[in-house]
């Protein structure tokens, strides 16, 4: 696997402004890939800093006014900031400045990016195709006076390696089997900051430039104070003072690259061998738990792939020659690895394919025509149960298994993956219209789930209504030919006794 320059296909120039060689530093605006390792965006910023011989400023902000902002989400992101602060401080390099900024009041950070960019040679940011981030980057590009580049470090397949939306996992998998091999030797550097470590003694910029950088830091933080050490360390009072939703509490699962690495090792050591046979078993629950860390950029898909394939003693020559889009037998790995890779790459990255090509990915109208037609045909069917958003949120339905899944979501910020599908299907069955069902799923998932607001999260929600699926018979009330699931069948198919006891 090569670790050369960032591939051009992953770099997008967002505006017509020039690179200013006379600027004081290179600015990395870290908004999605919140990590210091295996990060094409950070690597690109480092490349430019070395090329221009300028200091590097890593600016990691966290707004307070985004939808669903809460103690839960903020704490998870701030945990990652704490890890980044430790890693960058360890460099002991005056030419690398880390500036974590958690907005203390609504709109307090207004003007901060512009103030930094006005002194920068170039701004590099993250190309993440979901939630409010694309609009935020587009807005910044329109008013910054210096070049803004966004860099794709989302998945193994570059976003711009596709020119269309794939409508089924089978068709996307067939495309991956032809296209992905050419990208498997283009990996980000494991440690793009290593060149500036205390061992290498390489400086960014001359003494005057680093002194100027220190002065700028003082000026900027006077108006926009950096995140306090107490908040980074987990202080509950400082978190409670922020203008966010305090009803969605912090969960036991902590964020950050350190915990993500621990989960990676635990999953590969303990759960992967049984993954093919028992991934859907709620009582066993051998899922990786890595989805939130991927969502917030605390770990890289490239690092996960590299670690797994190193353990498998895999090389590209083991790939199957035939590329028919089949789910098994192409990677040439153990059964557990093969099963997980299909979920991790095919099913995860098909969501990124959708959100990078369609702005309406979160709208009902993005459903396949056949799904919209059959749901419309049955929209007026009688519902035996109809629950309000509040009743759903409180897990106050007649179904103990559904209530347990919702309780897990509220309590832990996650639902076991198989039960998440059942959770969505029952919401469709127990709401007045399919559009209402979509609204409820998005609201509950994005409010409580640590991995909500992600392309892959939207894939799961819209799969409930027919995205990436096909028509199924027999035609049923409410569902029409959209795939049906029931709690009774789930209890017969899977072991759920311990799960019900834990979340009743």
WOQUI-V189540 format. One record per pair of residues at least 24 apart in sequence whose C-alpha atoms are under 10 Angstrom apart, sorted by the first residue. I is the first residue (numbers start at 1). J is the second residue. D is the distance in whole Angstrom. If there is no record, write none. Layout:
# WOQUI-V189540
i: <I	I>
j: <J	J>
d: <D	D>
This chain:
# WOQUI-V189540
i: <1	1	1	1	1	1	1	1	1	1	2	2	2	2	2	2	2	3	3	3	3	3	3	3	3	4	4	4	4	4	4	5	5	5	5	5	5	5	5	6	6	6	6	6	6	6	6	6	6	6	6	6	6	7	7	7	7	7	7	7	7	7	8	8	9	9	9	9	9	9	10	10	10	10	10	10	10	10	10	10	10	10	10	11	11	11	11	11	11	11	11	11	11	11	11	11	11	12	12	12	12	12	12	12	12	12	12	13	13	13	13	13	13	13	14	14	14	14	14	14	14	14	14	14	15	15	15	15	15	15	15	15	15	15	15	16	16	16	16	16	16	16	17	17	17	17	17	17	17	17	17	18	18	18	18	18	18	19	19	19	19	19	19	19	19	19	19	20	20	20	20	20	20	20	20	20	21	21	21	21	21	21	22	22	22	22	22	23	23	23	23	23	23	23	23	23	23	23	24	24	24	24	24	24	24	24	24	24	24	24	24	24	24	24	24	24	24	25	25	25	25	25	25	25	25	25	25	25	25	25	25	25	25	25	25	25	25	25	25	25	26	26	26	26	26	26	26	26	26	26	26	26	26	26	26	26	26	26	27	27	27	27	27	27	27	27	27	27	27	27	27	27	27	27	27	28	28	28	28	28	28	28	28	28	28	28	28	28	28	28	28	29	29	29	29	29	29	29	29	29	29	29	29	29	29	29	29	29	30	30	30	30	30	30	30	30	30	30	30	31	31	31	31	31	31	31	31	31	31	31	31	31	32	32	32	32	32	32	32	32	32	32	32	32	32	32	33	33	33	33	33	33	33	33	33	33	33	33	33	33	33	33	33	34	34	34	34	34	34	34	34	34	34	34	34	34	34	34	34	34	35	35	35	35	35	35	35	35	35	35	35	35	35	36	36	36	36	36	36	36	36	36	36	36	36	36	36	37	37	37	37	37	37	37	37	37	37	37	37	37	37	38	38	38	38	38	38	38	38	38	38	38	38	38	39	39	39	39	39	39	39	39	39	39	39	39	39	39	39	39	39	39	40	40	40	40	40	40	40	40	40	40	40	41	41	41	41	41	41	41	41	41	41	41	42	42	42	42	42	42	42	42	42	42	43	43	43	43	43	43	43	43	44	44	44	44	44	44	44	45	45	45	45	45	45	45	46	46	46	46	46	46	46	47	48	48	48	48	49	49	49	49	49	49	50	50	50	50	50	51	52	52	52	53	53	53	53	53	53	54	54	54	54	54	54	54	54	54	54	54	55	55	55	55	55	55	55	55	55	55	55	55	55	55	56	56	56	56	56	56	56	56	56	56	57	57	57	57	57	57	57	57	57	57	58	58	58	58	58	58	58	58	58	59	59	59	59	59	59	59	59	60	60	60	60	60	60	60	61	61	61	61	61	61	61	61	61	61	62	62	62	62	62	62	62	63	63	63	63	63	63	63	63	63	63	63	63	64	64	64	64	64	64	64	64	64	64	64	64	65	65	65	65	65	65	66	66	66	66	67	67	67	67	67	67	67	68	68	68	68	68	68	68	68	68	68	69	69	69	69	69	69	69	70	70	70	70	70	70	70	70	70	70	70	70	70	71	71	71	71	71	71	71	71	71	71	71	71	71	72	72	72	72	72	72	72	72	72	72	72	72	72	72	72	72	72	72	73	73	73	73	73	73	73	73	73	73	73	73	73	73	73	73	74	74	74	74	74	74	74	75	75	75	75	75	75	75	75	75	75	75	75	75	75	76	76	76	76	76	76	76	76	76	76	76	76	76	77	77	77	77	77	77	77	77	77	77	78	78	78	78	78	78	78	78	78	78	79	79	79	79	79	79	79	79	79	79	79	80	80	80	80	80	80	80	80	80	80	80	80	81	81	81	81	81	81	81	81	82	82	82	82	82	82	82	82	82	82	83	83	83	83	83	83	83	83	84	84	84	84	85	85	87	87	88	88	88	89	90	90	91	91	91	91	91	91	91	91	91	92	92	92	92	92	93	93	93	93	93	93	93	93	93	94	94	94	94	94	94	94	94	94	94	95	95	95	95	95	95	95	95	95	95	95	95	96	96	96	96	96	96	96	96	97	97	97	97	98	98	99	99	99	99	99	99	100	100	100	100	100	101	101	101	101	101	101	102	102	102	102	102	102	102	102	102	103	103	103	103	103	103	104	104	104	104	104	104	104	104	104	104	105	105	105	105	106	106	106	108	108	109	109	109	110	111	112	112	112	112	113	113	114	114	114	114	114	115	115	116	116	116	117	117	117	117	117	118	118	118	119	119	119	119	120	120	120	121	121	121	121	122	122	122	122	123	123	123	123	124	124	124	124	125	125	125	125	126	126	126	126	126	127	127	127	127	127	127	128	128	128	128	128	128	128	128	128	128	129	129	129	129	129	129	129	129	129	129	129	129	129	130	130	130	130	130	130	130	130	130	130	130	130	130	131	131	131	131	131	131	132	134	134	153	153	153	153	153	153	154	154	154	154	154	154	154	154	155	155	155	155	155	155	155	155	155	155	156	156	156	156	156	156	156	156	156	156	156	156	157	157	157	157	157	157	157	157	157	157	157	158	158	158	158	159	159	159	159	159	159	159	160	160	160	161	162	162	162	163	163	163	164	164	164	164	164	165	165	165	165	165	165	165	165	165	166	166	166	166	166	166	167	167	167	167	167	167	167	167	167	168	168	168	168	168	168	169	169	169	169	169	169	169	169	169	169	169	169	170	170	170	170	170	170	170	170	171	171	171	171	171	171	172	172	172	172	172	172	172	173	173	173	173	173	173	173	173	173	173	173	174	174	174	174	174	174	174	175	175	175	175	176	176	176	176	176	176	177	177	177	177	177	177	177	177	177	177	177	178	178	178	178	178	181	181	181	182	184	184	184	184	184	185	186	187	187	187	188	188	188	189	189	190	190	190	245	248	248	248	248	248	249	249	249	249	249	250	250	250	251	251	251	251	251	252	252	252	253	253	253	253	253	254	254	255	255	255	255	255	256	256	256	256	256	256	257	257	257	257	257	257	257	258	258	259	259	259	259	260	260	260	260	260	260	260	260	260	260	261	261	261	261	261	261	263	263	263	263	264	264	264	264	264	264	264	264	265	265	265	268	268	268	268	268	268	269	271	272	272	272	272	272	272	272	272	273	273	273	273	274	274	274	275	275	275	275	275	275	276	276	276	276	276	276	276	277	277	277	278	278	279	279	279	279	279	279	280	280	280	280	280	280	280	281	281	281	281	281	281	281	281	281	282	282	282	282	282	282	282	282	282	282	282	282	283	283	283	283	283	283	283	283	283	284	284	284	284	284	285	285	285	286	287	287	287	288	289	289	290	291	291	291	291	291	291	291	291	291	292	292	292	292	292	292	292	293	293	294	294	295	295	295	295	295	295	295	295	296	296	296	301	301	304	305	305	305	308	308	308	309	309	312	344	347	347	347	347	348	348	348	348	348	348	349	349	349	350	350	350	350	351	351	351	351	351	351	351	351	352	352	352	352	352	353	353	354	354	354	354	355	355	355	355	355	356	361	361	361	361	362	362	362	362	362	362	362	362	362	363	363	363	363	364	364	364	364	364	364	364	365	366	366	367	367	367	367	367	367	368	368	368	368	368	368	368	369	369	370	370	370	370	370	370	371	371	371	371	371	371	371	371	371	371	371	372	372	372	372	373	373	374	374	374	374	374	374	374	374	374	375	375	375	375	375	375	375	375	375	375	375	375	376	376	376	376	376	376	377	377	377	377	378	378	378	378	378	378	378	378	378	379	379	379	379	379	379	379	379	380	380	380	380	381	381	381	381	381	381	381	382	382	382	382	383	383	383	383	383	383	383	383	384	384	384	385	385	385	385	386	386	386	386	386	386	386	387	387	387	387	387	388	388	388	388	388	389	389	389	389	389	389	389	389	389	390	390	392	392	392	392	392	392	393	393	393	393	395	397	399	399	399	400	400	400	400	401	401	401	401	401	401	401	401	401	401	402	402	402	402	402	403	403	403	404	404	404	404	404	404	405	405	405	405	406	406	406	406	406	407	407	407	408	408	408	408	408	408	409	409	409	409	409	409	409	410	410	410	410	410	411	411	411	412	412	412	413	413	413	413	413	413	413	413	414	414	414	414	414	414	415	415	416	417	418	418	419	419	419	420	420	420	420	421	421	421	421	421	422	422	422	422	422	422	423	423	423	423	423	424	424	424	424	424	424	424	425	425	425	425	425	425	425	425	425	425	425	426	426	426	426	426	427	428	428	428	428	428	429	429	429	429	429	430	431	432	433	434	434	434	435	437	437	437	438	438	438>
j: <183	184	185	186	187	188	189	306	315	316	183	184	185	186	187	188	189	38	185	186	187	188	189	190	192	43	185	186	187	188	189	40	43	44	47	186	187	188	189	39	40	41	42	43	44	47	151	152	153	186	187	188	189	40	44	151	152	158	183	186	187	188	151	152	151	152	158	159	160	161	40	41	127	150	151	152	153	154	157	158	159	160	161	40	41	44	124	125	126	127	149	150	151	152	153	158	160	124	125	126	127	148	149	150	151	152	160	124	141	147	148	149	150	151	124	137	138	140	141	142	147	148	149	150	138	140	141	142	143	144	145	146	147	148	149	141	142	144	145	146	147	148	122	141	142	143	144	145	146	147	148	121	122	145	146	147	148	48	52	120	121	122	123	145	146	147	148	52	118	119	120	121	122	145	146	147	52	53	54	120	121	122	52	54	119	120	121	52	54	55	117	118	119	120	121	122	146	209	53	54	55	56	57	116	117	118	119	120	121	122	205	208	209	210	212	213	216	49	52	53	54	55	56	57	95	96	97	116	117	119	120	121	122	123	204	205	209	210	212	213	50	52	53	54	55	56	57	58	96	116	117	119	120	121	122	123	124	204	55	56	57	58	59	97	113	116	117	119	120	121	122	123	124	125	148	56	57	58	59	60	98	117	120	122	123	124	125	126	148	149	150	57	58	59	60	61	99	113	116	117	123	124	125	126	137	148	149	150	58	59	60	61	62	99	100	124	125	126	297	59	60	61	62	125	126	127	128	133	136	137	296	297	60	125	126	127	128	129	133	153	154	294	295	296	297	298	60	125	126	127	128	151	152	153	154	293	294	295	296	297	298	299	300	60	77	80	81	83	84	126	256	257	293	294	295	296	297	298	299	300	60	80	81	83	84	87	256	257	296	297	298	299	300	83	84	85	87	88	190	191	192	193	194	257	297	298	299	84	87	188	189	190	191	192	193	194	257	298	299	300	303	153	187	188	189	190	191	192	299	300	301	302	303	304	126	151	152	153	154	187	188	189	190	191	192	297	298	299	300	301	302	303	126	151	152	153	154	187	188	189	190	192	300	124	125	126	127	149	150	151	152	153	188	192	124	125	126	151	153	188	189	191	192	193	124	151	188	189	190	191	192	193	124	125	149	150	151	188	192	122	123	124	125	149	151	192	96	124	192	193	195	196	204	192	121	122	123	124	95	96	121	122	204	205	195	202	203	204	205	204	121	204	205	95	203	204	205	206	209	95	96	120	121	203	204	205	206	209	210	213	93	94	95	96	97	120	203	204	205	206	209	210	212	213	94	95	96	97	98	120	204	205	210	213	95	96	97	98	99	116	120	123	213	217	84	88	96	97	98	99	100	124	125	97	98	99	100	101	113	116	125	84	98	99	100	101	102	226	99	100	101	102	103	109	112	113	226	227	100	101	102	103	104	109	227	101	102	103	104	105	106	107	108	109	110	243	244	102	103	104	105	106	107	108	109	242	243	244	245	103	105	106	107	243	244	106	131	132	244	131	132	244	245	446	447	453	244	245	248	443	444	446	447	448	452	453	243	244	245	246	248	446	447	239	240	242	243	244	245	246	247	248	249	250	447	448	236	239	240	242	243	244	245	246	247	248	249	250	251	239	244	245	246	247	248	249	250	251	252	253	254	412	413	447	448	449	450	244	245	248	249	250	251	255	292	296	413	447	448	449	450	451	452	102	239	242	244	245	250	255	231	232	233	234	235	236	239	249	250	251	253	254	255	256	234	250	251	252	253	254	255	256	292	293	296	298	450	102	232	254	255	256	293	296	297	298	450	102	227	231	232	233	234	239	254	255	256	231	232	233	234	254	255	256	257	258	259	298	232	254	255	256	257	258	259	260	293	296	297	298	227	231	232	233	255	256	257	298	227	229	231	232	233	234	255	256	257	258	232	233	255	256	257	258	259	298	256	257	258	298	229	232	193	197	193	196	197	197	197	198	193	194	195	196	197	198	199	200	201	196	197	198	199	201	196	197	198	200	201	202	203	204	210	196	203	204	205	207	209	210	211	213	214	196	202	203	204	205	206	207	209	210	211	213	214	193	196	197	203	204	205	210	213	210	213	214	217	217	226	217	220	221	225	226	227	225	226	227	228	232	221	224	225	226	227	228	224	225	226	227	228	231	232	239	242	224	225	226	227	242	243	224	225	226	227	238	239	241	242	243	244	241	242	243	244	242	243	244	223	224	223	224	225	224	224	220	221	223	224	140	144	140	143	144	145	146	144	220	216	217	220	144	145	146	147	148	144	145	146	145	146	213	216	145	146	147	145	146	147	148	146	147	148	149	147	148	149	150	148	149	150	151	149	150	151	152	150	151	152	153	154	151	152	153	154	159	356	152	153	154	159	295	352	355	356	454	455	154	159	351	352	353	354	355	356	357	358	359	454	455	351	352	354	355	356	359	361	362	453	454	455	456	458	355	362	452	453	454	455	453	356	359	187	188	297	300	301	302	294	295	297	300	301	302	349	352	294	300	301	302	305	344	345	348	349	352	180	181	183	184	186	187	300	301	302	305	345	349	181	182	183	184	186	345	346	349	350	352	353	183	349	352	353	349	352	353	354	355	356	357	353	356	357	353	353	356	357	353	356	357	353	354	356	357	358	350	351	352	353	354	355	356	357	358	350	351	353	354	357	468	350	353	354	367	368	467	468	469	470	347	350	467	468	469	470	325	326	327	342	346	347	349	350	351	467	468	469	324	325	326	327	346	347	468	469	324	325	326	346	350	468	325	346	347	349	350	353	468	323	324	325	326	327	342	345	346	347	349	350	322	323	324	325	326	327	346	323	324	325	346	323	325	345	346	349	350	319	320	321	322	323	324	325	326	330	331	346	321	322	323	324	325	316	317	319	316	302	305	306	315	316	316	302	302	303	306	300	302	303	302	303	300	302	303	447	410	411	413	447	448	410	411	412	413	448	411	412	413	410	411	412	413	450	411	412	413	289	292	412	413	450	292	293	292	293	296	298	450	292	293	296	297	298	299	293	294	296	297	298	299	300	298	299	290	293	298	299	289	290	291	292	293	294	297	298	299	300	290	293	298	299	303	304	288	289	290	293	288	289	290	299	303	304	307	308	304	307	308	304	307	308	311	336	337	311	336	308	334	335	336	337	338	339	340	334	335	336	337	335	336	337	335	336	337	338	339	340	334	335	336	337	338	339	340	335	336	339	336	494	336	339	340	416	417	418	416	417	418	419	493	494	495	416	417	418	419	493	494	495	496	499	415	416	417	418	419	494	495	496	497	498	499	500	416	494	495	496	497	498	499	500	502	494	495	496	498	499	416	417	499	416	340	416	417	340	414	416	451	344	348	414	450	451	452	454	456	457	413	414	449	450	451	452	454	450	451	451	454	450	451	452	453	454	455	456	457	450	451	454	344	345	344	341	344	345	333	337	341	333	337	337	456	456	459	460	468	454	455	456	457	459	460	455	456	459	455	456	459	468	454	455	456	457	458	459	460	468	454	455	456	458	459	455	456	455	456	458	459	454	455	456	458	459	455	455	458	459	462	438	439	442	453	455	458	459	461	462	435	438	439	462	434	435	436	438	439	462	465	435	462	467	462	463	465	466	467	468	462	465	466	467	468	469	470	466	467	466	467	470	471	481	482	465	466	467	469	470	471	479	480	481	482	483	434	465	466	482	480	481	466	471	475	476	478	479	480	481	482	428	433	434	435	465	466	477	478	479	480	481	482	433	434	435	478	479	480	477	478	479	480	433	434	475	476	477	478	479	480	481	432	433	434	435	477	478	479	480	432	433	477	478	432	433	476	477	478	479	480	429	432	477	478	428	429	430	431	432	433	477	478	429	430	431	429	430	431	432	427	428	429	430	431	432	433	427	429	430	431	432	430	431	432	436	440	427	431	436	437	439	440	441	443	444	440	444	427	430	431	440	441	444	440	443	444	448	504	430	426	487	488	487	500	503	504	487	488	490	491	496	497	499	500	503	504	426	427	487	500	504	500	503	504	499	500	501	502	503	504	499	500	503	504	444	445	448	503	504	502	503	504	448	449	499	502	503	504	444	445	447	448	449	450	503	444	445	447	448	449	448	449	503	448	449	450	445	446	447	448	449	450	451	452	445	448	449	450	451	452	445	449	499	460	490	494	487	490	496	445	460	461	464	460	461	463	464	485	464	484	485	486	487	490	461	464	485	486	487	460	461	462	463	464	465	485	461	463	464	465	479	482	483	484	485	486	487	464	484	485	486	487	464	464	465	478	479	484	477	478	479	484	485	478	478	478	478	465	478	479	465	461	464	465	462	464	465>
d: <9	7	4	6	6	9	10	9	10	10	10	8	5	5	6	8	9	10	8	6	6	6	5	8	10	10	9	7	8	8	8	9	8	8	8	9	9	8	9	10	6	8	10	7	6	9	9	10	10	8	8	7	9	9	10	10	10	9	9	7	9	9	9	10	9	9	7	8	7	7	8	9	9	8	6	5	7	10	10	6	7	7	9	9	9	9	10	10	10	9	7	6	5	7	10	10	10	10	10	10	8	9	6	5	6	8	10	9	9	7	6	5	7	9	10	8	7	9	6	8	7	5	6	7	9	9	5	7	9	8	9	8	6	6	8	9	9	10	9	8	7	9	9	9	9	10	8	6	5	5	8	9	8	8	6	5	9	10	10	9	6	5	9	9	6	5	9	10	10	9	7	4	7	9	7	8	7	9	9	9	6	8	9	9	9	9	7	10	8	10	9	8	6	5	4	8	9	10	10	7	7	9	10	10	10	9	6	6	6	10	9	10	7	9	8	7	10	7	9	9	5	5	6	7	9	9	10	9	9	7	5	6	8	9	9	8	8	9	10	8	9	8	9	6	6	5	6	9	10	10	9	9	6	5	5	6	8	10	9	6	5	6	7	10	10	8	7	9	6	8	6	5	6	8	10	7	6	5	6	8	10	10	10	9	6	5	6	9	10	10	10	8	6	5	6	8	10	8	10	10	7	6	5	7	10	10	10	9	7	6	5	7	10	10	9	8	6	6	10	9	6	7	8	7	6	9	9	8	10	10	9	9	9	8	6	8	6	10	8	9	9	10	8	6	6	9	10	9	7	9	8	10	9	7	8	10	9	8	7	4	7	8	8	8	8	7	8	10	8	9	8	9	9	10	10	6	5	5	8	10	10	7	8	8	7	10	8	7	9	6	5	7	8	9	7	10	8	8	9	7	7	7	10	9	10	9	9	10	10	8	7	5	5	6	8	10	9	9	8	8	9	9	8	5	5	4	6	7	8	6	9	7	6	10	10	9	9	6	9	9	6	7	8	8	8	9	10	9	7	10	9	10	9	7	7	5	9	8	5	8	10	9	10	7	6	6	8	9	7	5	7	7	9	10	8	8	9	9	9	9	10	10	7	8	10	10	7	7	9	8	5	8	7	9	9	10	8	10	9	9	8	6	9	9	10	9	10	10	7	7	9	10	9	9	9	8	10	9	10	10	9	9	7	8	10	10	9	7	9	10	8	9	8	10	9	6	5	8	10	8	10	9	8	9	5	4	8	7	9	10	10	8	5	6	8	10	8	5	5	8	7	7	10	8	9	6	5	6	9	9	7	9	10	9	8	6	5	6	7	9	9	10	9	10	10	9	8	6	5	6	8	10	10	8	6	5	6	8	9	9	10	9	8	6	5	6	9	10	8	6	5	6	8	9	10	9	9	9	8	6	5	6	10	9	10	8	6	5	9	9	8	8	9	8	10	10	10	8	6	7	7	6	8	9	9	8	6	6	10	9	9	6	7	8	8	10	9	8	9	9	9	9	10	9	9	10	8	7	9	9	10	7	5	8	10	9	9	5	6	9	9	10	8	10	10	9	9	5	4	6	8	6	7	8	8	9	9	7	8	9	10	7	6	5	8	6	5	6	9	10	10	9	8	9	6	5	4	6	10	10	10	10	8	9	8	9	8	10	10	9	9	8	9	9	10	10	9	9	9	9	7	9	10	9	8	10	9	10	9	10	9	9	10	7	10	9	8	9	7	9	10	8	8	10	10	8	9	10	8	6	4	7	9	9	9	10	8	10	10	9	6	7	9	7	9	9	10	8	9	8	6	9	8	10	10	8	8	9	6	8	8	7	5	5	9	9	9	10	9	9	6	4	6	8	9	10	9	9	9	6	9	10	7	10	9	7	9	9	10	8	9	5	7	9	10	8	10	10	9	10	9	6	7	7	10	9	8	8	10	10	10	9	9	10	8	10	9	10	8	8	8	8	9	6	5	5	9	10	9	8	7	6	10	9	7	7	7	10	8	8	7	8	10	10	7	8	9	9	10	6	8	9	8	8	9	6	5	7	8	9	8	6	9	8	9	9	8	10	9	7	10	9	9	10	8	9	8	10	10	8	10	9	9	6	8	9	6	6	9	9	9	8	7	5	5	9	9	9	7	6	9	9	10	10	9	9	9	9	8	8	9	9	9	10	9	9	9	8	6	7	10	9	7	6	9	9	7	9	9	8	9	7	10	10	10	8	10	9	7	8	9	8	8	7	9	10	10	8	9	10	8	7	8	7	9	9	8	7	7	10	9	10	9	10	7	9	10	7	8	10	6	5	6	8	6	5	6	9	6	5	6	7	6	5	6	9	5	5	6	7	9	5	5	7	8	9	10	7	8	7	10	10	9	9	8	9	9	9	9	10	7	9	9	6	5	9	10	9	9	8	10	8	10	6	8	9	9	9	7	6	6	10	9	9	9	10	6	7	8	9	9	10	10	8	9	8	9	9	9	9	8	8	7	9	9	8	10	8	6	7	10	10	8	9	7	8	8	10	7	7	9	8	9	7	6	9	8	8	9	9	7	9	10	9	10	8	10	10	9	8	10	10	9	9	7	7	10	10	7	9	9	8	9	9	7	10	9	9	10	8	8	8	10	7	9	9	10	10	6	6	9	9	6	8	7	9	7	7	10	8	9	10	9	10	8	7	5	8	10	10	9	8	4	6	8	9	10	9	10	7	7	10	7	10	10	6	8	9	5	7	8	9	10	9	10	9	7	10	10	10	10	8	7	9	9	7	9	10	9	8	5	7	8	8	9	6	9	10	9	10	6	6	4	7	9	10	8	9	8	10	9	8	9	8	10	10	9	9	9	9	6	8	7	9	8	9	10	10	9	7	9	9	7	10	9	10	9	10	10	10	8	9	10	7	9	9	9	7	9	10	10	10	9	8	10	8	9	9	8	7	9	8	9	9	9	9	9	9	9	7	6	7	9	9	7	9	10	10	8	9	9	10	10	8	7	9	8	10	10	7	9	9	5	8	8	10	10	9	5	6	9	8	9	10	9	9	10	9	7	10	9	6	9	10	7	6	10	9	10	9	7	10	9	7	7	7	10	7	9	7	9	10	7	9	9	10	9	10	10	9	7	9	10	9	10	9	10	9	9	5	7	10	9	8	8	8	5	8	9	6	10	8	5	8	9	7	7	9	6	5	8	8	6	8	9	8	9	10	10	9	9	9	10	9	9	8	7	6	8	10	7	9	9	9	8	9	9	6	6	8	10	10	6	9	8	8	7	6	6	9	8	6	9	10	8	6	5	7	6	5	9	10	10	8	9	9	9	7	9	9	10	9	8	8	9	9	10	9	9	10	10	8	6	9	10	9	9	9	9	8	5	4	8	9	9	8	8	9	8	6	8	8	6	9	9	9	9	8	9	8	9	9	8	9	9	10	8	9	8	9	8	10	8	8	9	10	10	8	5	9	8	10	8	7	10	8	8	8	9	8	5	5	8	7	5	9	10	9	5	7	10	9	9	10	8	10	10	9	9	6	9	9	9	9	9	8	9	9	9	10	9	10	9	7	9	9	8	9	9	9	9	9	7	10	7	9	8	9	10	9	8	7	9	7	7	6	9	10	9	7	6	8	9	9	10	10	8	10	8	8	9	9	7	5	8	9	8	8	9	9	8	7	10	9	8	8	10	9	10	10	9	9	10	9	8	5	6	7	10	9	7	10	8	9	9	7	6	6	8	8	9	8	10	9	10	9	10	9	9	7	9	9	10	9	6	5	7	6	10	8	6	7	9	9	6	9	9	8	8	9	8	9	9	10	6	6	9	10	10	9	8	8	10	7	6	8	7	10	9	8	9	8	10	8	5	8	9	9	10	8	5	5	6	10	9	10	6	6	8	9	8	9	10	9	10	9	9	10	9	6	9	9	8	10	10	8	10	10	8	10	8	9	9	7	9	10	9	9	8	10	9	8	9	7	7	9	9	8	8	10	9	7	9	8	8	9	8	10	10	9	8	7	8	6	9	8	5	5	9	9	7	9	9	10	10	9	10	10	6	8	10	10	9	9	6	9	9	8	10	6	6	9	10	9	9	9	6	8	8	10	9	8	8	9	9	10	9	5	4	5	8	9	9	8	5	7	8	9	9	8	10	9	9	10	9	8	10	10	8	9	10	7	8	8	7	8	9	9	6	7	7	8	10	9	9	10	9	9	7	9	9	6	9	9	9	9	6	8	9	10	9	7	6	8	10	9	9	8	8	9	9	8	8	8	8	10	9	6	7	9	10	9	10	10	9	8	9	9	10	10	10	9	8	9	8>
